């Protein structure tokens, strides 16, 4: 019997090629999209799950009050880890410090800027589970003069040679021997490195011994019987013991907490945290999109199977007369449904393998996927069961319920109930499609708005160079060299460029009654305002004409003046004092207009700008003209003072792509999925149009004989099918408005949701639907009336 069922199912697929093709194509595309999103979700929720001791690993967080708002950051100073191990020997089994750094790697005459350098404790590879290809995890970093490279870094530096035992030079001062090779860090890790160096190389440096010099992450491994909450209760005493005097001196409050390893990736992160983070909202959005696309494909399947009922009515009637039971017929039709789904899943698996490189490129990283992984195939089995059995159940029950006499006479009527059901499904399909189109347009509109927004500073023709050791030691000579070039308009050293890193320090300020005031800080030279083209709204800029400006002057932005309770004019002459650096009081000599030095997802913050030699980048504004020639001149000047470092720069206006690259990628992927959703929905609409045209063939012939025009017939056929599409648009517009209004709340600066966005989404969807219907309607309307009237 099973063999016969399979034969009948296969013959029906072959006989109804158009409907079979539409069903299989729609399900294949839908299943492929769902598998892509499923892999993405698996990767997101699988971050850091590969560590053997993941359940007991925590990252120590430092909490403080930011002008009334409680913030938590992961950076601690060097003494924390040894002190925690000493004071909590019965609770903390291990601790490891991880400091992200940059370094110059030199091999012979070749130099590289290593941007994924980790400075760590020697137990790093035994604490975490980052597998080593070569070397012993317990001893690979025991020698201070050792270094571990990833496979990619080893190939970059040594090509196909065996790197073990080879010597590399770091920052022209440390000679390190390669003692181990680690596998490349998987994309589902919040830590990401290419080179790992022991922190013991810096054990005698002053900066690593100071409690207030926060520059590394501290991870702890708790014993099995230790509760996180009970350990956190004892941290106030720990802070008072080691930091009490400093905190009292700064007038600050600080506490410690523990974040489980499994929560780090999805925790709300501050601008201080430079590890990889994800957003659960985005994961749930993609999960919803996967469900919606699969739902559209299922609706297609159910709709098209139901409308084929007329064609198969005689088959059902004859089989019932021959003694077939209703449950046998249900099994037969569900079996056909499962067969179609199985074919689609097999095609999806092949299509996924082909598309994975493209998908990884769109995501910006490679998903950690094993084609032998059980969850992948369990997901496919789930799709087969859900789509094959559930989506196929209604058509099966519907087909098997025909009355034999009516079926054999060919007088079967689908009735108003069946028509209403099909139209309801179309409404659901196109509601989803319009919703996705609205989302795509608003995301694109927001990205364009952010990109074209007036940021308050001049970012054109400006390049950013990191300040290396050679440049730092010769920074004034380099600046003089650049300013003598005819192609350079201005040069300024600073601690962070707009969109880059900005320190957060505690300050005391006049008018705050000696209360601590936390603010962003910028350390720069006298040409900061000039180079960025900032606008001074009160007072003056730094000036060499005032000899005291270097140590006694400060600039603040409008928001800083407001937070102090002053107008820009009132702020001039007031003093501020950096308590972290033990600076003496500085007088505010000028107030600048607010400019967007942070991401546009963050609200405007107070900024205090002071002359200082804590320079990390140099911004060089070029004159308009031949940029290529200007870059060549800058490179030549760079080579004179820093020949051992590679010349690497970025344009200041490229910061947009860096700050919003995740949003831009999400926009691209959402656009693709929205387009595929509309395509799948239109496949179903094409099938309905084909059925409608076939069902009304004789009517069309009569109408043409009686004088109806081709245009009139096309309108007649299109009107019935467009009604549910128009209704779907009316349903989707308010849903899209509320959903996207919620998404826009992630941005401090957001585009208004203009009425035309919804009009475009509606017009686009209706237009595509009309084109799909018209293709079949015009063909039916142009048919020879004689042929139409002969058909039954």
TIBA-240838 format. One line per field, with one value per residue (C-alpha): x, y, z. Coordinates in steps of 0.001 Angstrom, whole numbers, plus 500000, padded with zeros to 6 digits. Last residue first. Example, Ala and Ser with C-alpha at 12.3 -4.5 7.8 and 13.67 -1.06 7.14 Angstrom:
<atoms>
x = [513670 / 512300]
y = [498940 / 495500]
z = [507140 / 507800]
</atoms>
This chain:
<atoms>
x = [484797 / 486527 / 484817 / 483696 / 487252 / 488710 / 486046 / 486629 / 490334 / 492456 / 493487 / 491625 / 493292 / 496778 / 495898 / 494712 / 497846 / 500333 / 497839 / 497871 / 501652 / 501786 / 498938 / 500736 / 503964 / 502026 / 500088 / 503365 / 505137 / 502124 / 501669 / 505359 / 505528 / 502417 / 503826 / 507052 / 505060 / 503389 / 506719 / 508176 / 510459 / 514156 / 515936 / 518556 / 518917 / 518631 / 517420 / 513921 / 513794 / 513023 / 509870 / 508630 / 509381 / 507020 / 504245 / 504245 / 504554 / 501494 / 499571 / 500526 / 500107 / 496309 / 495527 / 498039 / 496444 / 493051 / 494562 / 496025 / 492728 / 490852 / 493481 / 492384 / 488754 / 489695 / 492288 / 489850 / 487319 / 490000 / 491614 / 488186 / 487473 / 490865 / 490350 / 487059 / 483652 / 481477 / 479018 / 481417 / 484142 / 481881 / 480945 / 484602 / 485556 / 482722 / 483977 / 487481 / 486295 / 487801 / 491020 / 491500 / 490777 / 493205 / 495983 / 495377 / 495540 / 498852 / 500212 / 499122 / 501045 / 504169 / 503517 / 503703 / 507032 / 508424 / 507148 / 508886 / 512053 / 512154 / 511659 / 514456 / 516827 / 515939 / 516331 / 519821 / 520861 / 519396 / 521021 / 524338 / 523854 / 522899 / 526007 / 528202 / 526816 / 529854 / 532415 / 530555 / 530020 / 533674 / 534547 / 534113 / 537349 / 539325 / 541470 / 545235 / 547989 / 551622 / 553532 / 555849 / 559641 / 560012 / 558395 / 559940 / 560912 / 558394 / 555485 / 556602 / 556687 / 553265 / 551871 / 553254 / 551744 / 548418 / 548441 / 549121 / 546144 / 543924 / 544452 / 542239 / 540629 / 543142 / 543882 / 542823 / 545194 / 543814 / 546426 / 545554 / 546476 / 547686 / 547850 / 550069 / 547490 / 545566 / 542030 / 538626 / 535656 / 532655 / 529102 / 527078 / 524723 / 522576 / 523916 / 522658 / 524197 / 527586 / 529768 / 531596 / 528378 / 529020 / 527673 / 528676 / 531916 / 532336 / 535568 / 538077 / 536886 / 539451 / 541492 / 541966 / 545048 / 545177 / 545141 / 544693 / 541579 / 540272 / 540123 / 539325 / 536916 / 536899 / 534421 / 535827 / 533355 / 530408 / 528041 / 528370 / 527559 / 524521 / 525222 / 523666 / 526671 / 524753 / 524024 / 527699 / 528581 / 525824 / 527155 / 530646 / 533605 / 537035 / 539742 / 542656 / 545211 / 548018 / 548576 / 546549 / 548968 / 551207 / 548323 / 549358 / 549667 / 545885 / 543129 / 539820 / 537749 / 534712 / 531219 / 529715 / 532930 / 532102 / 534145 / 536039 / 537660 / 541186 / 540562 / 538925 / 541689 / 544613 / 545807 / 546650 / 544489 / 543094 / 539334 / 537175 / 533700 / 532034 / 531392 / 530759 / 531639 / 530031 / 532238 / 529265 / 528564 / 528890 / 532588 / 533460 / 534926 / 535738 / 535372 / 536654 / 535164 / 537659 / 536559 / 537250 / 536342 / 533284 / 534898 / 538681 / 540175 / 543106 / 544029 / 546808 / 545817 / 546897 / 545540 / 545247 / 547730 / 548419 / 551040 / 553169 / 554843 / 552112 / 552996 / 556678 / 555815 / 553412 / 556026 / 558612 / 556062 / 555171 / 558700 / 558440 / 554773 / 555469 / 558081 / 555830 / 552786 / 550009 / 547199 / 546576 / 543224 / 542542 / 540440 / 539293 / 535739 / 534934 / 534209 / 532314 / 528732 / 527457 / 525010 / 523051 / 523673 / 524772 / 522202 / 519356 / 520527 / 520659 / 517213 / 515708 / 517178 / 515711 / 512377 / 512273 / 513140 / 510576 / 507828 / 508737 / 508653 / 505174 / 503951 / 505088 / 503598 / 500264 / 500620 / 500644 / 497974 / 495587 / 496289 / 495396 / 492150 / 491374 / 491798 / 489533 / 486871 / 486884 / 486555 / 483669 / 481950 / 481623 / 484122 / 481396 / 481660 / 479418 / 481899 / 479347 / 481919 / 482574 / 478900 / 478181 / 481306 / 480689 / 484038 / 485536 / 488919 / 489888 / 489176 / 490817 / 493938 / 493916 / 493674 / 496316 / 499033 / 500128 / 500295 / 501795 / 504252 / 504901 / 505319 / 506693 / 509026 / 510169 / 510861 / 512847 / 514853 / 515495 / 516557 / 518967 / 520639 / 520472 / 522406 / 525580 / 527248 / 527316 / 529189 / 528606 / 530507 / 529183 / 531835 / 531876 / 530598 / 526982 / 526689 / 529997 / 528884 / 525689 / 527650 / 529946 / 526892 / 524947 / 526103 / 525799 / 522365 / 521160 / 522079 / 520227 / 517285 / 516972 / 516798 / 514277 / 512107 / 512049 / 511043 / 508312 / 506867 / 506961 / 505374 / 502461 / 502026 / 501974 / 499409 / 497279 / 497532 / 497157 / 493957 / 492704 / 493301 / 491534 / 488487 / 488229 / 488699 / 485998 / 485935 / 483235 / 485578 / 488411 / 486129 / 484977 / 488513 / 489789 / 486745 / 487492 / 491154 / 490821 / 488318 / 490555 / 493460 / 492234 / 493004 / 496530 / 497307 / 496089 / 497724 / 501101 / 501054 / 500053 / 502961 / 505413 / 504034 / 504319 / 507935 / 508639 / 506880 / 508679 / 512075 / 511238 / 510250 / 513555 / 515371 / 513574 / 514265 / 517985 / 517914 / 516251 / 518804 / 521590 / 525112 / 528493 / 532110 / 534707 / 535559 / 533755 / 534249 / 531335 / 529036 / 527604 / 524097 / 524784 / 524174 / 527726 / 528593 / 525600 / 526987 / 530230 / 528274 / 528613 / 529978 / 529657 / 531982 / 531263 / 532313 / 531407 / 533333 / 534491 / 537843 / 539829 / 537246 / 537458 / 541258 / 541231 / 538667 / 540151 / 541892 / 540035 / 536867 / 536581 / 536982 / 534466 / 531958 / 532689 / 531292 / 527716 / 528984 / 530238 / 526805 / 525117 / 527502 / 527021 / 530087 / 529738 / 531353 / 534393 / 534418 / 536536 / 537328 / 537770 / 539425 / 539307 / 542092 / 542908 / 541800 / 544578 / 542957 / 544664 / 548184 / 550478 / 550041 / 550873 / 554199 / 555747 / 557601 / 555114 / 555011 / 556526 / 554517 / 551410 / 552256 / 551603 / 548732 / 548447 / 545452 / 542671 / 538881 / 536967 / 533150 / 533341 / 530809 / 532927 / 535434 / 538980 / 541409 / 543083 / 545993 / 549681 / 552213 / 555719 / 556583 / 559605 / 559366 / 561875 / 560388 / 561660 / 560902 / 557170 / 557054 / 559858 / 559171 / 561394 / 560705 / 560609 / 557311 / 556475 / 556714 / 557025 / 554002 / 553716 / 555549 / 553782 / 550387 / 550363 / 551039 / 548389 / 545753 / 546685 / 546470 / 549700 / 551098 / 554041 / 556851 / 559516 / 557624 / 558020 / 554873 / 552812 / 552676 / 552876 / 549346 / 547887 / 550697 / 551876 / 550779 / 547245 / 545946 / 542241 / 540738 / 538996 / 539539 / 541399 / 544048 / 544765 / 544951 / 547037 / 550075 / 548163 / 547208 / 548257 / 546016 / 546942 / 544281 / 545373 / 548840 / 550443 / 552924 / 556608 / 558854 / 562626 / 563414 / 560189 / 558684 / 555309 / 554163 / 551512 / 547911 / 546319 / 543457 / 544167 / 543021 / 543607 / 542992 / 541645 / 541436 / 539706 / 537777 / 535718 / 538166 / 541017 / 538768 / 541159 / 544268 / 542638 / 540716 / 543916 / 545839 / 543066 / 542441 / 546069 / 546164 / 543332 / 539739 / 537770 / 534399 / 532105 / 528836 / 526735 / 524146 / 522652 / 522449 / 525421 / 527208 / 527208 / 529682 / 529909 / 533059 / 532429 / 534262 / 533737 / 532438 / 533368 / 531574 / 529119 / 531620 / 534150 / 534667 / 534402 / 532394 / 529301 / 531113 / 528530 / 526042 / 522982 / 524287 / 525584 / 522343 / 520423 / 522534 / 522146 / 518370 / 518342 / 520027 / 517812 / 514697 / 515809 / 516497 / 513095 / 511248 / 513167 / 512593 / 508937 / 508185 / 510057 / 508424 / 504894 / 505315 / 506931 / 504233 / 501502 / 503098 / 503993 / 500600 / 501100 / 504590 / 503565 / 500400 / 502420 / 504824 / 501997 / 500269 / 503494 / 504242 / 500746 / 501100 / 504366 / 502792 / 500000]
y = [522151 / 523864 / 524397 / 527891 / 529021 / 527624 / 529422 / 532598 / 532642 / 533444 / 537072 / 537446 / 534355 / 535628 / 539052 / 537519 / 535365 / 538220 / 540590 / 538650 / 538868 / 542497 / 543355 / 541653 / 543558 / 546839 / 546082 / 545430 / 548501 / 550763 / 549677 / 550065 / 553407 / 554693 / 553529 / 555443 / 558364 / 558984 / 560021 / 558101 / 560801 / 559953 / 559257 / 560780 / 559072 / 555768 / 552524 / 554119 / 553589 / 549901 / 550719 / 553074 / 550252 / 547842 / 550414 / 551646 / 548176 / 546953 / 550079 / 549490 / 545696 / 545500 / 548085 / 546415 / 543022 / 544476 / 545704 / 542239 / 540541 / 542695 / 542285 / 538757 / 539689 / 542878 / 541181 / 538868 / 541601 / 544175 / 541731 / 541018 / 544725 / 545336 / 542492 / 544068 / 542504 / 542225 / 539385 / 536891 / 538081 / 537628 / 534133 / 533127 / 534585 / 532669 / 529441 / 529988 / 530960 / 528032 / 528168 / 531914 / 531560 / 528633 / 530456 / 533587 / 531486 / 529977 / 533430 / 534599 / 531722 / 532629 / 536244 / 535317 / 533546 / 536596 / 538977 / 536914 / 536738 / 540531 / 540899 / 538373 / 540304 / 543655 / 542174 / 540941 / 544358 / 546263 / 543852 / 544467 / 548236 / 547934 / 545871 / 548294 / 551258 / 552544 / 551277 / 552485 / 555887 / 556120 / 556196 / 560004 / 560282 / 558583 / 555735 / 555385 / 552787 / 553574 / 550522 / 551209 / 550921 / 554194 / 556296 / 559770 / 560147 / 557557 / 559649 / 562674 / 560514 / 559061 / 562576 / 563560 / 560454 / 561172 / 564686 / 563308 / 560948 / 563705 / 565978 / 568920 / 569942 / 570685 / 567823 / 567643 / 565449 / 563850 / 562320 / 559441 / 558209 / 561387 / 561651 / 564781 / 567140 / 570270 / 569933 / 569225 / 568524 / 566797 / 566393 / 563812 / 563880 / 560786 / 557539 / 555756 / 558606 / 557161 / 559577 / 562790 / 564229 / 567950 / 570314 / 573929 / 574883 / 576709 / 578602 / 579619 / 577263 / 577634 / 574647 / 573585 / 571514 / 568083 / 565067 / 562817 / 561065 / 564196 / 566258 / 569808 / 572287 / 576069 / 578744 / 581578 / 581142 / 578987 / 581989 / 582676 / 579076 / 579151 / 577470 / 574696 / 572380 / 569969 / 572902 / 573837 / 570214 / 570017 / 573168 / 571689 / 572360 / 573907 / 573904 / 576102 / 575924 / 573596 / 574256 / 577488 / 579225 / 580692 / 582531 / 583665 / 579993 / 579935 / 577566 / 578766 / 581671 / 582585 / 581560 / 579814 / 578303 / 576254 / 573174 / 572794 / 569501 / 570802 / 574286 / 573120 / 570597 / 572864 / 573674 / 570096 / 567229 / 565316 / 564699 / 563871 / 562480 / 563489 / 562402 / 565219 / 564525 / 566937 / 569784 / 572155 / 571657 / 575359 / 575166 / 571729 / 568541 / 565904 / 562162 / 560761 / 558995 / 558492 / 558879 / 556216 / 556740 / 558189 / 561615 / 561083 / 560018 / 561034 / 563898 / 565208 / 567918 / 568829 / 571487 / 572404 / 569924 / 569965 / 572726 / 570712 / 572777 / 571811 / 568147 / 568569 / 570684 / 567961 / 565262 / 567299 / 567901 / 564219 / 562854 / 560592 / 559940 / 559210 / 556625 / 554979 / 554815 / 557412 / 555934 / 557915 / 559501 / 561179 / 564252 / 565218 / 565719 / 565223 / 568816 / 568855 / 569371 / 565986 / 567255 / 564131 / 562497 / 559119 / 559114 / 559954 / 557385 / 554708 / 555746 / 555666 / 552225 / 550954 / 552605 / 551083 / 547575 / 547619 / 548835 / 546065 / 543463 / 544579 / 544631 / 541014 / 539848 / 541468 / 539915 / 536393 / 536923 / 538507 / 535636 / 533142 / 534976 / 534894 / 531121 / 530684 / 532975 / 531021 / 527733 / 529045 / 530531 / 527141 / 524791 / 523316 / 519793 / 519129 / 516859 / 514016 / 511775 / 514314 / 515010 / 511283 / 510561 / 513362 / 515055 / 514820 / 513372 / 516541 / 518843 / 516568 / 516323 / 520038 / 520911 / 518426 / 519369 / 522468 / 520416 / 517192 / 518284 / 521792 / 521046 / 517511 / 518298 / 521529 / 519691 / 517044 / 519877 / 521379 / 517967 / 517893 / 521130 / 520280 / 516998 / 518693 / 516762 / 519802 / 521609 / 525327 / 528081 / 531012 / 532958 / 536709 / 539906 / 538738 / 539476 / 537722 / 534695 / 534560 / 534704 / 531882 / 529896 / 530166 / 526935 / 524860 / 526376 / 525514 / 521859 / 521738 / 523620 / 521093 / 518278 / 520252 / 520965 / 517279 / 516357 / 519004 / 517710 / 514147 / 515222 / 516825 / 513734 / 511634 / 514002 / 513360 / 509568 / 509422 / 511495 / 509194 / 506143 / 507932 / 508438 / 504759 / 503547 / 501118 / 501371 / 504067 / 506074 / 505719 / 506895 / 509951 / 510931 / 510652 / 512576 / 515406 / 515693 / 518675 / 520396 / 519922 / 521685 / 524830 / 523299 / 522210 / 525695 / 527388 / 524993 / 525124 / 528862 / 529280 / 527053 / 529219 / 532373 / 530720 / 529773 / 533424 / 534584 / 532090 / 533051 / 536765 / 536229 / 534502 / 537357 / 539864 / 537698 / 537708 / 541473 / 542037 / 539763 / 542089 / 540759 / 541786 / 541274 / 542852 / 546569 / 547540 / 551174 / 552470 / 550556 / 547118 / 545846 / 542155 / 539779 / 538497 / 538592 / 536565 / 533024 / 533924 / 534932 / 538612 / 539219 / 542458 / 545042 / 548417 / 552043 / 555283 / 558473 / 561497 / 561250 / 561190 / 558933 / 556537 / 556504 / 555842 / 553040 / 551283 / 548245 / 547490 / 549413 / 547557 / 544160 / 545126 / 546108 / 542778 / 540518 / 540549 / 539652 / 536288 / 535403 / 536284 / 534234 / 531062 / 528910 / 525105 / 524432 / 526634 / 529896 / 530656 / 534366 / 536676 / 540094 / 542381 / 544918 / 548647 / 550319 / 552467 / 553232 / 550370 / 551172 / 548154 / 547626 / 551243 / 551138 / 548529 / 545753 / 543013 / 544113 / 540995 / 538992 / 539823 / 536895 / 537509 / 536226 / 536964 / 536582 / 537404 / 537520 / 537296 / 537292 / 533843 / 532504 / 533506 / 530804 / 531857 / 530381 / 527281 / 528095 / 527726 / 527527 / 528403 / 531207 / 532913 / 536567 / 539409 / 542439 / 545961 / 546906 / 546976 / 543175 / 541222 / 537750 / 534698 / 531240 / 528224 / 526942 / 528845 / 525849 / 527514 / 527781 / 531560 / 532830 / 536026 / 535712 / 531914 / 532133 / 534844 / 532641 / 529604 / 531669 / 532800 / 532121 / 534121 / 533366 / 535546 / 535619 / 531802 / 530203 / 531022 / 527504 / 525783 / 524682 / 524766 / 522600 / 523528 / 523019 / 522936 / 524558 / 524586 / 527753 / 526341 / 529105 / 528816 / 526400 / 528644 / 531842 / 530351 / 532540 / 535758 / 537791 / 540495 / 540039 / 541363 / 541606 / 544818 / 543652 / 546391 / 544551 / 545098 / 543309 / 543784 / 540908 / 539957 / 542891 / 542978 / 546452 / 546243 / 546935 / 545922 / 544036 / 543150 / 539845 / 539028 / 535517 / 534202 / 530664 / 528693 / 531545 / 530603 / 529267 / 531559 / 534589 / 537217 / 536012 / 535178 / 538461 / 540384 / 538683 / 539557 / 543144 / 544363 / 544918 / 547429 / 546693 / 547203 / 545468 / 548502 / 548993 / 552135 / 553380 / 556700 / 559640 / 561580 / 558367 / 556169 / 553336 / 549589 / 547599 / 544194 / 540928 / 538426 / 535067 / 531446 / 528695 / 527456 / 527943 / 525488 / 523495 / 526549 / 525794 / 527742 / 531046 / 532173 / 529384 / 531641 / 533756 / 530834 / 528875 / 532041 / 532487 / 528814 / 529079 / 532263 / 530459 / 527410 / 529584 / 531272 / 527867 / 526555 / 529502 / 529276 / 525528 / 525799 / 528404 / 526503 / 523176 / 524592 / 526685 / 523788 / 521337 / 523755 / 524259 / 520580 / 519115 / 515692 / 515096 / 515851 / 513808 / 510900 / 511074 / 510993 / 508123 / 506098 / 506876 / 505781 / 502605 / 501733 / 502397 / 500000]
z = [480451 / 477551 / 474189 / 475130 / 475949 / 472723 / 470666 / 472702 / 471632 / 474696 / 475107 / 478412 / 479890 / 479009 / 480342 / 483632 / 484058 / 483787 / 485387 / 488655 / 489142 / 487997 / 490365 / 493268 / 492508 / 492320 / 495503 / 497353 / 495998 / 496474 / 500101 / 500966 / 499133 / 500934 / 504282 / 503717 / 502264 / 505611 / 507108 / 510044 / 511444 / 511302 / 514530 / 516799 / 520181 / 518363 / 519971 / 520122 / 516360 / 516903 / 518935 / 516210 / 513773 / 515545 / 516096 / 512504 / 510975 / 512879 / 511806 / 508129 / 508093 / 508483 / 505773 / 503456 / 504041 / 503067 / 499796 / 499117 / 500085 / 497514 / 494780 / 493823 / 493095 / 491261 / 489049 / 487236 / 486456 / 485623 / 483159 / 481648 / 481181 / 479574 / 477113 / 476112 / 476734 / 473596 / 474216 / 472621 / 474984 / 478020 / 476948 / 476509 / 479905 / 481572 / 479972 / 481327 / 484805 / 486756 / 484697 / 485245 / 488946 / 489286 / 487443 / 489533 / 492692 / 491569 / 490735 / 494182 / 495743 / 493821 / 494783 / 498464 / 497887 / 496047 / 498734 / 501419 / 499294 / 499020 / 502780 / 503393 / 501140 / 502704 / 506211 / 505292 / 503966 / 506919 / 509374 / 507661 / 507930 / 511606 / 512339 / 510391 / 512324 / 514185 / 511677 / 508580 / 510147 / 511159 / 507459 / 507556 / 509529 / 506794 / 508035 / 508204 / 508152 / 507325 / 508541 / 511494 / 511252 / 509335 / 512061 / 511993 / 508334 / 507122 / 508430 / 506395 / 503242 / 504076 / 504520 / 501105 / 499463 / 501153 / 499670 / 496184 / 496484 / 497914 / 494891 / 495749 / 498989 / 501734 / 504081 / 507701 / 509732 / 512897 / 515210 / 517497 / 520977 / 522678 / 526471 / 526179 / 527686 / 526709 / 528125 / 526600 / 528899 / 527285 / 528603 / 526736 / 523749 / 523866 / 522500 / 519373 / 517379 / 518324 / 520264 / 519242 / 517904 / 518242 / 520891 / 520349 / 522052 / 525355 / 526053 / 528719 / 531472 / 534253 / 535326 / 538951 / 539614 / 538120 / 540435 / 537427 / 538748 / 540478 / 537265 / 538417 / 536842 / 537351 / 536256 / 534119 / 531273 / 532391 / 532616 / 528878 / 527932 / 530262 / 533569 / 535659 / 535581 / 533321 / 530988 / 530690 / 529956 / 527319 / 525603 / 525267 / 527543 / 526971 / 529613 / 530710 / 533571 / 532510 / 528810 / 528831 / 531220 / 528504 / 526878 / 523395 / 522464 / 522360 / 523398 / 521923 / 523218 / 525288 / 524240 / 521198 / 519789 / 516672 / 515852 / 512564 / 513560 / 512895 / 514286 / 517503 / 518234 / 517308 / 520861 / 521778 / 523002 / 525921 / 525617 / 528611 / 529059 / 532300 / 535861 / 538325 / 541964 / 544411 / 545616 / 545800 / 542079 / 541267 / 540568 / 539314 / 540649 / 538105 / 537699 / 534442 / 531421 / 528619 / 525005 / 522392 / 518742 / 516990 / 516985 / 517399 / 520735 / 522932 / 520626 / 518395 / 515913 / 512396 / 509987 / 506314 / 504814 / 501051 / 501166 / 503544 / 506266 / 508718 / 508218 / 509068 / 512127 / 513316 / 512854 / 514776 / 517558 / 517747 / 517889 / 520943 / 520254 / 516589 / 517441 / 520036 / 517759 / 517506 / 515437 / 512234 / 511338 / 507998 / 507276 / 503780 / 505038 / 508726 / 509726 / 513013 / 514158 / 513072 / 510449 / 509626 / 506250 / 507614 / 510402 / 508025 / 505462 / 508162 / 509390 / 505868 / 505200 / 508487 / 507657 / 504153 / 505400 / 508198 / 505855 / 503376 / 506162 / 507265 / 503648 / 503228 / 506530 / 505714 / 502242 / 503544 / 506222 / 503701 / 501266 / 504002 / 504668 / 500938 / 500892 / 503921 / 502471 / 499210 / 501062 / 503154 / 500115 / 498480 / 496874 / 494745 / 493356 / 490369 / 488604 / 488612 / 490300 / 493049 / 493647 / 494050 / 496154 / 498716 / 499324 / 502823 / 501789 / 499973 / 502935 / 505496 / 503344 / 502421 / 506144 / 507276 / 504787 / 506679 / 509890 / 508557 / 505896 / 507178 / 510855 / 510494 / 507597 / 509271 / 512546 / 510659 / 509116 / 512568 / 513871 / 510935 / 511969 / 515673 / 515077 / 513809 / 510977 / 508691 / 511433 / 511600 / 513380 / 511398 / 509559 / 510123 / 508484 / 508389 / 504665 / 503976 / 505982 / 503907 / 500637 / 501787 / 503019 / 499739 / 498057 / 501209 / 501860 / 498360 / 498891 / 502222 / 500749 / 497881 / 500438 / 502480 / 499412 / 498406 / 501958 / 501974 / 498707 / 500055 / 503358 / 501508 / 499339 / 502515 / 504010 / 500921 / 501128 / 504918 / 504658 / 501897 / 504073 / 506984 / 504729 / 503897 / 500338 / 499237 / 495440 / 495700 / 497918 / 495396 / 492575 / 494536 / 495508 / 491943 / 490694 / 493145 / 492168 / 489798 / 492084 / 495119 / 493412 / 495120 / 498508 / 497638 / 496329 / 499476 / 501926 / 500147 / 499725 / 503376 / 504385 / 502392 / 504046 / 507465 / 506738 / 505932 / 509102 / 511360 / 509939 / 510288 / 513925 / 514661 / 512936 / 515154 / 518215 / 517443 / 516857 / 520222 / 521857 / 520788 / 520475 / 521832 / 520801 / 523056 / 523088 / 526305 / 527241 / 525137 / 527442 / 527038 / 527750 / 528427 / 525519 / 525041 / 528741 / 529936 / 529447 / 531207 / 534291 / 535288 / 538772 / 540725 / 542233 / 543828 / 543462 / 545168 / 544440 / 546426 / 544677 / 547948 / 549592 / 546660 / 546874 / 550628 / 550419 / 547408 / 548907 / 552127 / 551258 / 547986 / 549700 / 552382 / 549659 / 547864 / 550605 / 549325 / 545832 / 547133 / 548535 / 545250 / 543086 / 545124 / 545780 / 545895 / 542521 / 543141 / 541266 / 538198 / 537977 / 534992 / 535202 / 532168 / 531782 / 531778 / 534996 / 536514 / 539886 / 541726 / 540475 / 540052 / 536286 / 535482 / 537343 / 535075 / 536900 / 535992 / 532331 / 530752 / 533316 / 531270 / 528999 / 525253 / 523088 / 519361 / 517021 / 519476 / 519848 / 523107 / 522895 / 521312 / 518803 / 515804 / 516671 / 517645 / 515156 / 516579 / 518818 / 517951 / 520759 / 521912 / 519473 / 520993 / 521991 / 521692 / 523433 / 522671 / 519068 / 519903 / 519772 / 518120 / 516767 / 517211 / 515737 / 518082 / 516671 / 513461 / 511075 / 507676 / 505331 / 505624 / 508689 / 509759 / 508075 / 508379 / 512102 / 512453 / 510774 / 512877 / 516058 / 517661 / 521135 / 522478 / 524889 / 526531 / 529851 / 530071 / 531495 / 528412 / 526869 / 530252 / 531178 / 527651 / 526239 / 522764 / 519174 / 517733 / 520897 / 521748 / 523306 / 526374 / 528913 / 532241 / 530928 / 527947 / 530028 / 532850 / 532026 / 532712 / 529671 / 527192 / 524163 / 520727 / 518058 / 516335 / 515301 / 513204 / 511023 / 510223 / 507747 / 507555 / 509892 / 511627 / 513532 / 515269 / 516300 / 518967 / 519865 / 523160 / 524750 / 528364 / 529843 / 533510 / 534818 / 538094 / 539452 / 542210 / 543785 / 546847 / 549430 / 548352 / 548513 / 549897 / 548050 / 544736 / 544794 / 545589 / 542773 / 540272 / 541459 / 541374 / 537563 / 537286 / 536328 / 533119 / 532905 / 533161 / 535062 / 535093 / 537580 / 536449 / 538864 / 537503 / 536482 / 539600 / 539673 / 539072 / 538325 / 536765 / 537416 / 534602 / 535733 / 534953 / 536927 / 534307 / 531457 / 532885 / 529643 / 527384 / 524224 / 525366 / 524852 / 522253 / 521469 / 521673 / 518809 / 516726 / 517108 / 516147 / 512996 / 512100 / 512521 / 510410 / 507545 / 508057 / 507965 / 504755 / 503175 / 504334 / 502785 / 499514 / 499269 / 500356 / 497698 / 494996 / 495916 / 495970 / 492826 / 490939 / 492050 / 490986 / 487573 / 487043 / 487862 / 486262 / 487653 / 491223 / 490832 / 489456 / 492429 / 494954 / 493168 / 493082 / 496750 / 497808 / 495757 / 497494 / 500880 / 500000]
</atoms>
